Structures are given as structure tokens and as C-alpha cells.
Amino acid sequence: MEPTGHYWFNLANWLSDKGLHVVMVNPSTTKRNKENRDNSPSKNDPKDALVIADSVSRGLLL
């Protein structure tokens, strides 16, 4: 997940309490990879989730 604002904190804690592994991705990494992926600065949740998953799979964490 991207640690933007304060919204991620409660979700990350809840997921960790449930035994899930939580990783943080730098928002600038997401932005850069999103623009490289399709050369479009557009933002939407499905696109961001795909870019974040791709970043995590390649080891580009915070």
C-alpha cells in the first residue's frame, strides 16, 4: 500500500494483527511507474493497485 495521508495506518495495523504481511510502496515510485507503464498521468484505483502490485513484485518498496 501507499502510505499517503493517515488513511493507511489503521488498515496496515488491522491487517498486521490478522497475520498478513503489509508492505509500503513509496508514492513517488508508484507515480513514476504508472507514467512509464502507459505514458499517462491519469489516476484511478484499479490502475494504482496494478502498479503497486507490480512494484512490490519487483522489490521496489519504501
mmJSON file of the N, C-alpha and C atoms, coordinates in Angstrom:
{"data_MODEL":{"atom_site":{
"group_PDB":["ATOM","ATOM","ATOM","ATOM","ATOM","ATOM","ATOM","ATOM","ATOM","ATOM","ATOM","ATOM","ATOM","ATOM","ATOM","ATOM","ATOM","ATOM","ATOM","ATOM","ATOM","ATOM","ATOM","ATOM","ATOM","ATOM","ATOM","ATOM","ATOM","ATOM","ATOM","ATOM","ATOM","ATOM","ATOM","ATOM","ATOM","ATOM","ATOM","ATOM","ATOM","ATOM","ATOM","ATOM","ATOM","ATOM","ATOM","ATOM","ATOM","ATOM","ATOM","ATOM","ATOM","ATOM","ATOM","ATOM","ATOM","ATOM","ATOM","ATOM","ATOM","ATOM","ATOM","ATOM","ATOM","ATOM","ATOM","ATOM","ATOM","ATOM","ATOM","ATOM","ATOM","ATOM","ATOM","ATOM","ATOM","ATOM","ATOM","ATOM","ATOM","ATOM","ATOM","ATOM","ATOM","ATOM","ATOM","ATOM","ATOM","ATOM","ATOM","ATOM","ATOM","ATOM","ATOM","ATOM","ATOM","ATOM","ATOM","ATOM","ATOM","ATOM","ATOM","ATOM","ATOM","ATOM","ATOM","ATOM","ATOM","ATOM","ATOM","ATOM","ATOM","ATOM","ATOM","ATOM","ATOM","ATOM","ATOM","ATOM","ATOM","ATOM","ATOM","ATOM","ATOM","ATOM","ATOM","ATOM","ATOM","ATOM","ATOM","ATOM","ATOM","ATOM","ATOM","ATOM","ATOM","ATOM","ATOM","ATOM","ATOM","ATOM","ATOM","ATOM","ATOM","ATOM","ATOM","ATOM","ATOM","ATOM","ATOM","ATOM","ATOM","ATOM","ATOM","ATOM","ATOM","ATOM","ATOM","ATOM","ATOM","ATOM","ATOM","ATOM","ATOM","ATOM","ATOM","ATOM","ATOM","ATOM","ATOM","ATOM","ATOM","ATOM","ATOM","ATOM","ATOM","ATOM","ATOM","ATOM","ATOM","ATOM","ATOM","ATOM","ATOM","ATOM"],
"id":[1,2,3,4,5,6,7,8,9,10,11,12,13,14,15,16,17,18,19,20,21,22,23,24,25,26,27,28,29,30,31,32,33,34,35,36,37,38,39,40,41,42,43,44,45,46,47,48,49,50,51,52,53,54,55,56,57,58,59,60,61,62,63,64,65,66,67,68,69,70,71,72,73,74,75,76,77,78,79,80,81,82,83,84,85,86,87,88,89,90,91,92,93,94,95,96,97,98,99,100,101,102,103,104,105,106,107,108,109,110,111,112,113,114,115,116,117,118,119,120,121,122,123,124,125,126,127,128,129,130,131,132,133,134,135,136,137,138,139,140,141,142,143,144,145,146,147,148,149,150,151,152,153,154,155,156,157,158,159,160,161,162,163,164,165,166,167,168,169,170,171,172,173,174,175,176,177,178,179,180,181,182,183,184,185,186],
"type_symbol":["N","C","C","N","C","C","N","C","C","N","C","C","N","C","C","N","C","C","N","C","C","N","C","C","N","C","C","N","C","C","N","C","C","N","C","C","N","C","C","N","C","C","N","C","C","N","C","C","N","C","C","N","C","C","N","C","C","N","C","C","N","C","C","N","C","C","N","C","C","N","C","C","N","C","C","N","C","C","N","C","C","N","C","C","N","C","C","N","C","C","N","C","C","N","C","C","N","C","C","N","C","C","N","C","C","N","C","C","N","C","C","N","C","C","N","C","C","N","C","C","N","C","C","N","C","C","N","C","C","N","C","C","N","C","C","N","C","C","N","C","C","N","C","C","N","C","C","N","C","C","N","C","C","N","C","C","N","C","C","N","C","C","N","C","C","N","C","C","N","C","C","N","C","C","N","C","C","N","C","C","N","C","C","N","C","C"],
"label_atom_id":["N","CA","C","N","CA","C","N","CA","C","N","CA","C","N","CA","C","N","CA","C","N","CA","C","N","CA","C","N","CA","C","N","CA","C","N","CA","C","N","CA","C","N","CA","C","N","CA","C","N","CA","C","N","CA","C","N","CA","C","N","CA","C","N","CA","C","N","CA","C","N","CA","C","N","CA","C","N","CA","C","N","CA","C","N","CA","C","N","CA","C","N","CA","C","N","CA","C","N","CA","C","N","CA","C","N","CA","C","N","CA","C","N","CA","C","N","CA","C","N","CA","C","N","CA","C","N","CA","C","N","CA","C","N","CA","C","N","CA","C","N","CA","C","N","CA","C","N","CA","C","N","CA","C","N","CA","C","N","CA","C","N","CA","C","N","CA","C","N","CA","C","N","CA","C","N","CA","C","N","CA","C","N","CA","C","N","CA","C","N","CA","C","N","CA","C","N","CA","C","N","CA","C","N","CA","C","N","CA","C","N","CA","C","N","CA","C"],
"label_alt_id":[null,null,null,null,null,null,null,null,null,null,null,null,null,null,null,null,null,null,null,null,null,null,null,null,null,null,null,null,null,null,null,null,null,null,null,null,null,null,null,null,null,null,null,null,null,null,null,null,null,null,null,null,null,null,null,null,null,null,null,null,null,null,null,null,null,null,null,null,null,null,null,null,null,null,null,null,null,null,null,null,null,null,null,null,null,null,null,null,null,null,null,null,null,null,null,null,null,null,null,null,null,null,null,null,null,null,null,null,null,null,null,null,null,null,null,null,null,null,null,null,null,null,null,null,null,null,null,null,null,null,null,null,null,null,null,null,null,null,null,null,null,null,null,null,null,null,null,null,null,null,null,null,null,null,null,null,null,null,null,null,null,null,null,null,null,null,null,null,null,null,null,null,null,null,null,null,null,null,null,null,null,null,null,null,null,null],
"label_comp_id":["MET","MET","MET","GLU","GLU","GLU","PRO","PRO","PRO","THR","THR","THR","GLY","GLY","GLY","HIS","HIS","HIS","TYR","TYR","TYR","TRP","TRP","TRP","PHE","PHE","PHE","ASN","ASN","ASN","LEU","LEU","LEU","ALA","ALA","ALA","ASN","ASN","ASN","TRP","TRP","TRP","LEU","LEU","LEU","SER","SER","SER","ASP","ASP","ASP","LYS","LYS","LYS","GLY","GLY","GLY","LEU","LEU","LEU","HIS","HIS","HIS","VAL","VAL","VAL","VAL","VAL","VAL","MET","MET","MET","VAL","VAL","VAL","ASN","ASN","ASN","PRO","PRO","PRO","SER","SER","SER","THR","THR","THR","THR","THR","THR","LYS","LYS","LYS","ARG","ARG","ARG","ASN","ASN","ASN","LYS","LYS","LYS","GLU","GLU","GLU","ASN","ASN","ASN","ARG","ARG","ARG","ASP","ASP","ASP","ASN","ASN","ASN","SER","SER","SER","PRO","PRO","PRO","SER","SER","SER","LYS","LYS","LYS","ASN","ASN","ASN","ASP","ASP","ASP","PRO","PRO","PRO","LYS","LYS","LYS","ASP","ASP","ASP","ALA","ALA","ALA","LEU","LEU","LEU","VAL","VAL","VAL","ILE","ILE","ILE","ALA","ALA","ALA","ASP","ASP","ASP","SER","SER","SER","VAL","VAL","VAL","SER","SER","SER","ARG","ARG","ARG","GLY","GLY","GLY","LEU","LEU","LEU","LEU","LEU","LEU","LEU","LEU","LEU"],
"label_asym_id":["A","A","A","A","A","A","A","A","A","A","A","A","A","A","A","A","A","A","A","A","A","A","A","A","A","A","A","A","A","A","A","A","A","A","A","A","A","A","A","A","A","A","A","A","A","A","A","A","A","A","A","A","A","A","A","A","A","A","A","A","A","A","A","A","A","A","A","A","A","A","A","A","A","A","A","A","A","A","A","A","A","A","A","A","A","A","A","A","A","A","A","A","A","A","A","A","A","A","A","A","A","A","A","A","A","A","A","A","A","A","A","A","A","A","A","A","A","A","A","A","A","A","A","A","A","A","A","A","A","A","A","A","A","A","A","A","A","A","A","A","A","A","A","A","A","A","A","A","A","A","A","A","A","A","A","A","A","A","A","A","A","A","A","A","A","A","A","A","A","A","A","A","A","A","A","A","A","A","A","A","A","A","A","A","A","A"],
"label_entity_id":["1","1","1","1","1","1","1","1","1","1","1","1","1","1","1","1","1","1","1","1","1","1","1","1","1","1","1","1","1","1","1","1","1","1","1","1","1","1","1","1","1","1","1","1","1","1","1","1","1","1","1","1","1","1","1","1","1","1","1","1","1","1","1","1","1","1","1","1","1","1","1","1","1","1","1","1","1","1","1","1","1","1","1","1","1","1","1","1","1","1","1","1","1","1","1","1","1","1","1","1","1","1","1","1","1","1","1","1","1","1","1","1","1","1","1","1","1","1","1","1","1","1","1","1","1","1","1","1","1","1","1","1","1","1","1","1","1","1","1","1","1","1","1","1","1","1","1","1","1","1","1","1","1","1","1","1","1","1","1","1","1","1","1","1","1","1","1","1","1","1","1","1","1","1","1","1","1","1","1","1","1","1","1","1","1","1"],
"label_seq_id":[1,1,1,2,2,2,3,3,3,4,4,4,5,5,5,6,6,6,7,7,7,8,8,8,9,9,9,10,10,10,11,11,11,12,12,12,13,13,13,14,14,14,15,15,15,16,16,16,17,17,17,18,18,18,19,19,19,20,20,20,21,21,21,22,22,22,23,23,23,24,24,24,25,25,25,26,26,26,27,27,27,28,28,28,29,29,29,30,30,30,31,31,31,32,32,32,33,33,33,34,34,34,35,35,35,36,36,36,37,37,37,38,38,38,39,39,39,40,40,40,41,41,41,42,42,42,43,43,43,44,44,44,45,45,45,46,46,46,47,47,47,48,48,48,49,49,49,50,50,50,51,51,51,52,52,52,53,53,53,54,54,54,55,55,55,56,56,56,57,57,57,58,58,58,59,59,59,60,60,60,61,61,61,62,62,62],
"pdbx_PDB_ins_code":[null,null,null,null,null,null,null,null,null,null,null,null,null,null,null,null,null,null,null,null,null,null,null,null,null,null,null,null,null,null,null,null,null,null,null,null,null,null,null,null,null,null,null,null,null,null,null,null,null,null,null,null,null,null,null,null,null,null,null,null,null,null,null,null,null,null,null,null,null,null,null,null,null,null,null,null,null,null,null,null,null,null,null,null,null,null,null,null,null,null,null,null,null,null,null,null,null,null,null,null,null,null,null,null,null,null,null,null,null,null,null,null,null,null,null,null,null,null,null,null,null,null,null,null,null,null,null,null,null,null,null,null,null,null,null,null,null,null,null,null,null,null,null,null,null,null,null,null,null,null,null,null,null,null,null,null,null,null,null,null,null,null,null,null,null,null,null,null,null,null,null,null,null,null,null,null,null,null,null,null,null,null,null,null,null,null],
"Cartn_x":[0.834,0.0,0.88,0.288,0.992,0.688,1.708,1.468,1.203,0.051,-0.291,-1.334,-1.208,-2.13,-2.042,-3.142,-3.173,-4.061,-4.646,-5.631,-5.046,-3.808,-3.184,-2.895,-2.714,-2.216,-3.137,-4.422,-5.349,-5.482,-5.544,-5.649,-4.401,-3.24,-1.993,-1.919,-2.31,-2.31,-3.309,-4.493,-5.512,-5.051,-4.494,-4.003,-2.867,-1.961,-0.863,-1.391,-2.394,-2.991,-3.632,-4.084,-4.688,-3.636,-2.353,-1.272,-0.854,-1.325,-0.954,0.298,1.085,2.318,1.965,2.286,1.976,3.268,3.268,4.434,4.009,4.951,4.709,5.475,4.824,5.441,5.493,6.654,6.827,5.885,5.082,4.156,4.85,6.068,6.771,7.141,7.407,7.671,6.417,5.263,4.007,3.749,3.947,3.709,4.623,5.899,6.872,6.559,6.258,5.962,4.647,3.683,2.397,2.581,3.366,3.608,4.428,5.375,6.167,5.339,4.358,3.547,2.72,2.041,1.181,1.325,2.366,2.645,1.446,0.699,-0.468,-0.447,-0.631,-0.631,-1.972,-2.944,-4.265,-4.164,-5.09,-5.062,-6.422,-6.4,-7.613,-7.202,-8.096,-7.747,-7.312,-8.022,-7.569,-6.175,-5.903,-4.587,-3.505,-3.78,-2.81,-2.533,-3.584,-3.395,-2.496,-2.686,-1.859,-0.407,-0.195,1.153,1.833,1.101,1.666,2.028,1.141,1.44,2.689,2.805,3.98,5.239,5.152,6.31,6.748,5.784,6.112,6.751,6.215,6.769,8.209,8.558,9.923,10.806,10.261,11.059,11.259,10.395,10.529,9.677,10.154,9.401,9.907,9.199,9.566,10.765],
"Cartn_y":[-1.179,0.0,1.244,2.336,3.617,4.286,4.727,5.413,6.902,7.219,8.623,9.064,10.284,10.775,9.925,9.803,8.976,7.747,7.597,6.551,5.143,4.992,3.669,3.073,3.914,3.456,2.419,2.73,1.798,0.505,0.604,-0.594,-1.458,-0.851,-1.603,-2.308,-1.626,-2.245,-3.392,-3.203,-4.244,-5.479,-5.263,-6.387,-7.12,-6.367,-6.98,-7.803,-7.269,-8.001,-9.31,-9.349,-10.562,-11.521,-11.156,-12.04,-11.879,-10.838,-10.599,-9.734,-9.969,-9.211,-7.931,-6.788,-5.488,-4.85,-4.368,-3.656,-2.271,-1.331,0.038,0.31,1.021,1.428,2.941,3.487,4.929,5.512,6.542,7.137,7.667,8.159,8.644,7.484,6.308,5.121,4.734,4.783,4.465,5.435,6.716,7.721,7.509,7.298,7.118,5.856,4.758,3.509,3.585,4.315,4.479,5.224,6.289,7.066,6.274,5.456,4.628,3.514,3.033,1.899,2.231,3.376,3.706,5.158,5.841,7.227,8.138,7.869,8.668,8.989,10.259,10.618,10.358,9.774,9.557,8.694,8.914,8.21,7.573,6.278,5.614,4.424,3.976,2.937,1.618,1.101,-0.163,-0.056,1.058,1.262,1.36,2.104,2.24,0.897,0.099,-1.217,-2.099,-2.063,-2.852,-2.382,-1.085,-0.528,-0.862,-0.774,-1.095,-2.577,-3.443,-4.881,-5.172,-4.502,-4.684,-4.204,-3.074,-2.539,-3.491,-4.041,-4.974,-6.236,-6.732,-7.959,-7.769,-6.512,-6.22,-5.727,-5.676,-5.305,-3.828,-2.996,-1.54,-1.058,-1.274,-0.921,0.374,0.834,2.065,1.844],
"Cartn_z":[0.0,0.0,0.0,-0.422,-0.369,0.973,1.698,2.96,2.738,2.158,1.913,2.923,3.383,4.388,5.645,6.348,7.56,7.372,6.201,5.959,6.009,5.655,5.575,6.944,7.948,9.239,9.903,10.033,10.68,9.889,8.562,7.734,7.866,7.836,7.966,9.322,10.383,11.713,11.787,11.237,11.271,10.5,9.31,8.51,9.222,9.84,10.587,11.76,12.449,13.568,13.111,11.873,11.308,10.773,10.898,10.474,9.022,8.373,6.981,6.896,5.889,5.662,4.912,5.492,4.892,4.413,3.183,2.657,2.201,2.284,1.865,0.573,-0.325,-1.581,-1.6,-1.928,-1.991,-3.04,-2.697,-3.662,-4.923,-4.791,-5.991,-6.911,-6.339,-7.149,-7.922,-7.249,-7.916,-9.061,-8.798,-9.837,-11.035,-10.769,-11.861,-12.672,-11.987,-12.691,-13.458,-12.91,-13.594,-14.91,-14.882,-16.094,-17.109,-16.633,-17.542,-18.161,-17.431,-17.879,-19.112,-19.11,-20.262,-20.723,-20.219,-20.617,-20.387,-19.33,-18.998,-17.506,-17.158,-15.74,-15.055,-15.77,-15.186,-13.925,-13.013,-11.726,-11.489,-11.164,-10.709,-9.839,-9.009,-8.034,-8.665,-9.677,-10.279,-10.895,-11.548,-12.162,-11.082,-10.019,-8.931,-8.27,-8.058,-7.435,-8.297,-9.602,-10.511,-10.473,-10.477,-10.441,-9.112,-8.005,-6.696,-6.629,-7.114,-7.119,-7.962,-9.092,-9.956,-9.24,-8.554,-7.827,-6.722,-5.99,-4.909,-5.484,-6.598,-7.181,-7.667,-7.991,-8.422,-7.28,-6.065,-4.893,-4.71,-5.287,-5.161,-4.0,-2.793,-1.598,-1.001,0.018,0.712,1.589],
"occupancy":[1.0,1.0,1.0,1.0,1.0,1.0,1.0,1.0,1.0,1.0,1.0,1.0,1.0,1.0,1.0,1.0,1.0,1.0,1.0,1.0,1.0,1.0,1.0,1.0,1.0,1.0,1.0,1.0,1.0,1.0,1.0,1.0,1.0,1.0,1.0,1.0,1.0,1.0,1.0,1.0,1.0,1.0,1.0,1.0,1.0,1.0,1.0,1.0,1.0,1.0,1.0,1.0,1.0,1.0,1.0,1.0,1.0,1.0,1.0,1.0,1.0,1.0,1.0,1.0,1.0,1.0,1.0,1.0,1.0,1.0,1.0,1.0,1.0,1.0,1.0,1.0,1.0,1.0,1.0,1.0,1.0,1.0,1.0,1.0,1.0,1.0,1.0,1.0,1.0,1.0,1.0,1.0,1.0,1.0,1.0,1.0,1.0,1.0,1.0,1.0,1.0,1.0,1.0,1.0,1.0,1.0,1.0,1.0,1.0,1.0,1.0,1.0,1.0,1.0,1.0,1.0,1.0,1.0,1.0,1.0,1.0,1.0,1.0,1.0,1.0,1.0,1.0,1.0,1.0,1.0,1.0,1.0,1.0,1.0,1.0,1.0,1.0,1.0,1.0,1.0,1.0,1.0,1.0,1.0,1.0,1.0,1.0,1.0,1.0,1.0,1.0,1.0,1.0,1.0,1.0,1.0,1.0,1.0,1.0,1.0,1.0,1.0,1.0,1.0,1.0,1.0,1.0,1.0,1.0,1.0,1.0,1.0,1.0,1.0,1.0,1.0,1.0,1.0,1.0,1.0,1.0,1.0,1.0,1.0,1.0,1.0],
"B_iso_or_equiv":[0.0,0.0,0.0,0.0,0.0,0.0,0.0,0.0,0.0,0.0,0.0,0.0,0.0,0.0,0.0,0.0,0.0,0.0,0.0,0.0,0.0,0.0,0.0,0.0,0.0,0.0,0.0,0.0,0.0,0.0,0.0,0.0,0.0,0.0,0.0,0.0,0.0,0.0,0.0,0.0,0.0,0.0,0.0,0.0,0.0,0.0,0.0,0.0,0.0,0.0,0.0,0.0,0.0,0.0,0.0,0.0,0.0,0.0,0.0,0.0,0.0,0.0,0.0,0.0,0.0,0.0,0.0,0.0,0.0,0.0,0.0,0.0,0.0,0.0,0.0,0.0,0.0,0.0,0.0,0.0,0.0,0.0,0.0,0.0,0.0,0.0,0.0,0.0,0.0,0.0,0.0,0.0,0.0,0.0,0.0,0.0,0.0,0.0,0.0,0.0,0.0,0.0,0.0,0.0,0.0,0.0,0.0,0.0,0.0,0.0,0.0,0.0,0.0,0.0,0.0,0.0,0.0,0.0,0.0,0.0,0.0,0.0,0.0,0.0,0.0,0.0,0.0,0.0,0.0,0.0,0.0,0.0,0.0,0.0,0.0,0.0,0.0,0.0,0.0,0.0,0.0,0.0,0.0,0.0,0.0,0.0,0.0,0.0,0.0,0.0,0.0,0.0,0.0,0.0,0.0,0.0,0.0,0.0,0.0,0.0,0.0,0.0,0.0,0.0,0.0,0.0,0.0,0.0,0.0,0.0,0.0,0.0,0.0,0.0,0.0,0.0,0.0,0.0,0.0,0.0,0.0,0.0,0.0,0.0,0.0,0.0],
"pdbx_formal_charge":[null,null,null,null,null,null,null,null,null,null,null,null,null,null,null,null,null,null,null,null,null,null,null,null,null,null,null,null,null,null,null,null,null,null,null,null,null,null,null,null,null,null,null,null,null,null,null,null,null,null,null,null,null,null,null,null,null,null,null,null,null,null,null,null,null,null,null,null,null,null,null,null,null,null,null,null,null,null,null,null,null,null,null,null,null,null,null,null,null,null,null,null,null,null,null,null,null,null,null,null,null,null,null,null,null,null,null,null,null,null,null,null,null,null,null,null,null,null,null,null,null,null,null,null,null,null,null,null,null,null,null,null,null,null,null,null,null,null,null,null,null,null,null,null,null,null,null,null,null,null,null,null,null,null,null,null,null,null,null,null,null,null,null,null,null,null,null,null,null,null,null,null,null,null,null,null,null,null,null,null,null,null,null,null,null,null],
"auth_seq_id":[1,1,1,2,2,2,3,3,3,4,4,4,5,5,5,6,6,6,7,7,7,8,8,8,9,9,9,10,10,10,11,11,11,12,12,12,13,13,13,14,14,14,15,15,15,16,16,16,17,17,17,18,18,18,19,19,19,20,20,20,21,21,21,22,22,22,23,23,23,24,24,24,25,25,25,26,26,26,27,27,27,28,28,28,29,29,29,30,30,30,31,31,31,32,32,32,33,33,33,34,34,34,35,35,35,36,36,36,37,37,37,38,38,38,39,39,39,40,40,40,41,41,41,42,42,42,43,43,43,44,44,44,45,45,45,46,46,46,47,47,47,48,48,48,49,49,49,50,50,50,51,51,51,52,52,52,53,53,53,54,54,54,55,55,55,56,56,56,57,57,57,58,58,58,59,59,59,60,60,60,61,61,61,62,62,62],
"auth_comp_id":["MET","MET","MET","GLU","GLU","GLU","PRO","PRO","PRO","THR","THR","THR","GLY","GLY","GLY","HIS","HIS","HIS","TYR","TYR","TYR","TRP","TRP","TRP","PHE","PHE","PHE","ASN","ASN","ASN","LEU","LEU","LEU","ALA","ALA","ALA","ASN","ASN","ASN","TRP","TRP","TRP","LEU","LEU","LEU","SER","SER","SER","ASP","ASP","ASP","LYS","LYS","LYS","GLY","GLY","GLY","LEU","LEU","LEU","HIS","HIS","HIS","VAL","VAL","VAL","VAL","VAL","VAL","MET","MET","MET","VAL","VAL","VAL","ASN","ASN","ASN","PRO","PRO","PRO","SER","SER","SER","THR","THR","THR","THR","THR","THR","LYS","LYS","LYS","ARG","ARG","ARG","ASN","ASN","ASN","LYS","LYS","LYS","GLU","GLU","GLU","ASN","ASN","ASN","ARG","ARG","ARG","ASP","ASP","ASP","ASN","ASN","ASN","SER","SER","SER","PRO","PRO","PRO","SER","SER","SER","LYS","LYS","LYS","ASN","ASN","ASN","ASP","ASP","ASP","PRO","PRO","PRO","LYS","LYS","LYS","ASP","ASP","ASP","ALA","ALA","ALA","LEU","LEU","LEU","VAL","VAL","VAL","ILE","ILE","ILE","ALA","ALA","ALA","ASP","ASP","ASP","SER","SER","SER","VAL","VAL","VAL","SER","SER","SER","ARG","ARG","ARG","GLY","GLY","GLY","LEU","LEU","LEU","LEU","LEU","LEU","LEU","LEU","LEU"],
"auth_asym_id":["A","A","A","A","A","A","A","A","A","A","A","A","A","A","A","A","A","A","A","A","A","A","A","A","A","A","A","A","A","A","A","A","A","A","A","A","A","A","A","A","A","A","A","A","A","A","A","A","A","A","A","A","A","A","A","A","A","A","A","A","A","A","A","A","A","A","A","A","A","A","A","A","A","A","A","A","A","A","A","A","A","A","A","A","A","A","A","A","A","A","A","A","A","A","A","A","A","A","A","A","A","A","A","A","A","A","A","A","A","A","A","A","A","A","A","A","A","A","A","A","A","A","A","A","A","A","A","A","A","A","A","A","A","A","A","A","A","A","A","A","A","A","A","A","A","A","A","A","A","A","A","A","A","A","A","A","A","A","A","A","A","A","A","A","A","A","A","A","A","A","A","A","A","A","A","A","A","A","A","A","A","A","A","A","A","A"],
"auth_atom_id":["N","CA","C","N","CA","C","N","CA","C","N","CA","C","N","CA","C","N","CA","C","N","CA","C","N","CA","C","N","CA","C","N","CA","C","N","CA","C","N","CA","C","N","CA","C","N","CA","C","N","CA","C","N","CA","C","N","CA","C","N","CA","C","N","CA","C","N","CA","C","N","CA","C","N","CA","C","N","CA","C","N","CA","C","N","CA","C","N","CA","C","N","CA","C","N","CA","C","N","CA","C","N","CA","C","N","CA","C","N","CA","C","N","CA","C","N","CA","C","N","CA","C","N","CA","C","N","CA","C","N","CA","C","N","CA","C","N","CA","C","N","CA","C","N","CA","C","N","CA","C","N","CA","C","N","CA","C","N","CA","C","N","CA","C","N","CA","C","N","CA","C","N","CA","C","N","CA","C","N","CA","C","N","CA","C","N","CA","C","N","CA","C","N","CA","C","N","CA","C","N","CA","C","N","CA","C","N","CA","C","N","CA","C","N","CA","C"],
"pdbx_PDB_model_num":[1,1,1,1,1,1,1,1,1,1,1,1,1,1,1,1,1,1,1,1,1,1,1,1,1,1,1,1,1,1,1,1,1,1,1,1,1,1,1,1,1,1,1,1,1,1,1,1,1,1,1,1,1,1,1,1,1,1,1,1,1,1,1,1,1,1,1,1,1,1,1,1,1,1,1,1,1,1,1,1,1,1,1,1,1,1,1,1,1,1,1,1,1,1,1,1,1,1,1,1,1,1,1,1,1,1,1,1,1,1,1,1,1,1,1,1,1,1,1,1,1,1,1,1,1,1,1,1,1,1,1,1,1,1,1,1,1,1,1,1,1,1,1,1,1,1,1,1,1,1,1,1,1,1,1,1,1,1,1,1,1,1,1,1,1,1,1,1,1,1,1,1,1,1,1,1,1,1,1,1,1,1,1,1,1,1]
}}}
